[in-house]
Amino acid sequence: MRYIPHTDADVRRMLETIGVDHLDALFACIPEKLRLARPLDVPRASSEQEVLAELGALAARNAHTDRFTWFLGAGTYPHFIPAAVDALASRAEFTTSYTPYQPEISQGTLQAIFEWQTMICGLTGLEVANASLYDGASAGAEAALMAMRATRRSKVVVAAGLHPHYLDVLRTYLSGLPSEIVLGARGNDGRAASVASLVDDETACVIVQQPAFLGPVQDLARLSGEAHASGALLVSVTSEALSLGLLRAPGELGADIACGEAQSFGVPMGFGGPHLGFLAARAALLRQMPGRLVGETVDARGQRGFVLTLSTREQHIRRERATSNICTNQGLCLLMATIYLSLLGRVGLRELAELNFAKAEYARARVRAAPGLRLPLAAPVFNEFVVGVPDAAAALARARDAGLLGGLDLAPFAPELGPAVLVCTTELASRASIDALVAAFAGAA
Amino acid sequence: MSGAMEERPLVRNAGPGIAYEEPLVFELSRPGRTGASLPELDVPAVDPAGVLPAGALRDDCPGLPELSEVEVVRHFTRLSTWNAAVDLGLYPLGSCTMKYNPKLNEKVARLPGFAGAHPLQPVELAQGILELCWRLERALAEITGMDRVSLQPAAGAQGEFAGVMMIRAYHRSRGEDRRKLLIPDTAHGTNPASAALNGFEVVAVPSGPDGVLHPEAVAPLMGPDVAGLMLTNPNTLGLFEDHIVRICEIVHASGGLVYGDGANLNALLGIARPGDLGLDVMHLNLHKTFSTPHGGGGPGSGPVAVKNVLAPHLPVPVVRKREASEGGGFDLDYEFPRSIGRLHGNLGNAGMWVRAWTYLRSLGPDGLRRCAEMAVLNANYLKARLEGAFHVPYDRPVMHECVFSDKRLADTGVTTLDVAKRLIDHGYHPPTVYFPLVVHGALMIEPTESESLEGLDRFAETLLAIAREARADPETLKNAPHRTRLTRLDETRAARRPVLRWQPPSGS
């Protein structure tokens, strides 16, 4: 076994030092009848080249962004990833280290997390950000739990537009605690309707996804007013983090907690994971934050350095009274995003967001002009929108034949819209491919 | 042997020859630089302000720097040189199983068919990854002796959360509202935290004087209000819980279920199976036992494995193998009315499944068993080499890790932390310290199977030298590390006046 260095002679010498004469003796603490008396029934070992060939064959049976032009988003977004991101994030000093418990020999990871926290504070317009959560869905659920602790209230109002999977995860996370989830309605233009009548003095928070799952850019300022009027917090959830490059920071529009999914920042779609949950909040909520936090300090010589801090919130210190049970988070994905944002930078992120926006505007104009296609939701969008079609399955099949992964069939998610597809247009979609998609949806060959 | 080591020390300096200083990325920023090149706009330009409502747009992206690609590459490369890592040397962090992370796993995970696939693409266009998922689930069930597995939890703590929730769902489905969970005092902090997140009241169970759990400690705590017991086997002292069968019987007899924390499964691969010992549900850590990289704190993957009694409560969706009459292949099944629901926005950390399956295919049954044998051999070897100089609080054969207390250091004024920091000077990442809580000044060492005999000897000689140094020159230990770019950091200051982000110097 090439991963294990021991020779037979090594093993004999080590057993001698331990004072036993056989490897089995090391397992004497396990009662004989509890030991497995047969080899495990798993496939027998293969060589490196055989394993690579076998896994390559499995990989080849999945559609991916190299084989199709990609218009499917819905929470996981196809974006170009600069070569430097994987080159740097693949460095073994980053990949084969763990949680930076020993700061003197973990400054690389710690400084990168501190930079990430700073970037997320800037993008969300809030004062404190953590070192990542599992994904956007669990970040939304952790934000709700955080709001419940901070307000000592148990009702969560969800404005229309939350990703249906995020709502599922929220229900799962809250199922063991005294709590109530109330859903707001969608307005005719696709944005969340008023939640004023749902929010009361039992309400911990109003959760709103920005942009909404179906694409519309929500009116955060109005919803925050409705939440704050009853002393509830506003939680904004973002699944397309690139929108933060164009849309006003949630913190400036009244959000007390801004969280979501940052996969768009240089993390591969990877069949849905690992992705990158983020969470930021007002400074007053700091002690209720879940997850790791990195803070600046000095060493014994007065040099600047970084450490994990405020760990008295966390499970390894506070145990059952911790703010969350999270331990391992998404460190390497956070690093990818920090590298990505450093490359794109202050101007590049804005330009890329505008590019995505312009593609969506172009695509929507083409849809409006196409016979048989509709835009059922009138509200402005960022880079994703609903297209009404005569038959969603047929439209998607025609697109696929043209080499286009055309979007998400909304039948299971929003049947009230009639046959419809959720389409996203990123920088990967050229004008010609958008034209081809609209033609395929409209049925023209 | 020690003479030879002095001739050729593991490290001569901190860092790779030269220790670079490197500011924060924001301090390197210069207006007008960029590290990205965007494609030309091939559709009509549109002013967002003409489409989006007033007030919806941001003016700027504050908080982001402006750098060229060269500067970004140097910045993060320099940061990387400040990290200890498994690929640089022994990283014996107890209960974290810092084994070697094979390069093949990384290559496979980057194949476009895995890295470039989307979780919502039609299942007909995702048959390769769904088959991998299905096969990995079956292999993990076989390895753990359980009946069913869900790969959805994103890390061990989420796997625990799911497992405890299934225990709750099981009791609810039987019309019982059991509010308490028993958890030994040696448990990882995530255990009580996961229980509390599920609304359970945590009852601590003391471990015995020999470091393991005894039936007599569990029996009086069981009752109709107790949902079950969470335990880790081997436990965090590295000891096999040898009363486990009797304890499971006691818990089951009063209607409870037993949860197993699989953090330490590496010791049991092919040797014994938690399911055969009586456990009803457990999580695994693919980033520990199955060699996926720890990534500076994730991503992990924490599959949850259950006996059939809990299968109806598994998270949805479940990957299903279709009958030949349905055309074969795999799909996603949502029809589990008693499921605890969804835990992840998608299906879980699929990239970690790919790495773990690659690892399993490379090892096979013999390789898996060899991992356990060599991991246990390594831990017992270190214990044998060190027990003359360091106090062993529970003197029994250990499994994958060994735990020492600070008793022999007591009269030197040197603490466990000092020993840990001094190890850094010799090129080692310190072991886990001050955990488990039941051992005073604990030093918890898990060498894993990846370490060679010479590597272990060198590490043992270093620790023995540090034990001597604690008597001869305690001040050197108290101020360690000496050879790193930064010396000991002021953690109290960080917590007292939290500075959690960079802000431009005032006036700029």
Interface residues (C-beta under 8 A of the other chain):
Chain A: M1 Y3 I4 P5 H6 D10 V11 R13 M14 L15 T17 I18 G19 L23 L26 F27 A28 C29 I30 P31 L34 R35 L36 P39 L40 D41 V42 P43 R44 A45 S46 E48 V51 L52 E54 L55 G56 A57 L58 A59 A60 R61 N62 A63 H64 T65 D66 R67 W70 L72 A74 G75 T76 P78 P82 A84 D86 A87 L88 S90 R91 A92 E93 F94 T95 T96 S97 Y98 T99 P100 Y101 Q102 P103 E104 I105 S106 Q107 G108 T109 Q111 A112 F114 E115 Q117 T118 M119 I120 C121 G122 L123 E127 V128 A129 A131 S132 Y134 D135 G136 A137 S138 L145 H163 H165 Y166 D168 V169 R171 T172 Y173 S175 G176 L177 P178 V217 D219 A221 S239 L244 G245 L246 L247 R248 A249 E252 L253 E261 P268 M269 G270 F271 G272 G273 P274 H275 L286 R292 L293 V294 G295 E296 T297 V298 D299 A300 R301 Q303 G305 F306 V307 T309 L310 T312 E314 Q315 H316 I317 R318 R319 E320 R321 A322 S324 N325 I326 C327 T328 N329 Q330 G331 L332 C333 L335 T338 I339 L341 S342 L343 L344 G345 R346 V347 G348 L349 R350 E351 L352 E354 L355 F357 A358 K359 E361 Y362 P380 L405 L408 E427 S430 R431 I434
Chain B: E22 L24 V25 F26 S29 R33 T34 G35 A36 L38 P39 L41 D42 V43 P44 A45 V46 P48 V51 L52 P53 G55 A56 L57 R58 D60 C61 P62 G63 L64 P65 E66 L67 E69 V72 V73 H75 F76 T77 L79 S80 T81 W82 N83 A84 A85 V86 D87 L88 Y91 L93 C96 M98 K99 Y100 N101 P102 L104 E106 K107 V108 A109 R110 L111 P112 G113 F114 A115 G116 A117 H118 P119 L120 Q121 P122 L125 A126 Q127 G128 I129 E131 L132 A139 E142 I143 A154 A155 G156 A157 Q158 E160 F161 M165 R168 H188 G189 T190 P192 A193 S194 A195 A196 L197 N198 G199 F200 V202 L239 F240 D242 I244 V245 L269 G270 I271 A272 R273 D276 L277 N285 H287 S291 P293 H294 G295 G296 G297 G298 P299 G300 S301 P315 I340 G341 R342 L343 H344 G345 N346 L347 G348 N349 A350 G351 M352 V354 W357 T358 L360 R361 S362 L363 G364 P365 D366 G367 L368 R369 R370 C371 E373 M374 V376 L377 N378 N380 Y381 K383 A384 R385 R396 P397 M399 A420 K421 I424 H429 P430 T432 F435 E449 S450 E451 S452 L453 G455 N479 P481 T484 R485 L486 T487 R488 L489 D490 E491 R493 A494 A495 P498 V499 L500 R501 W502
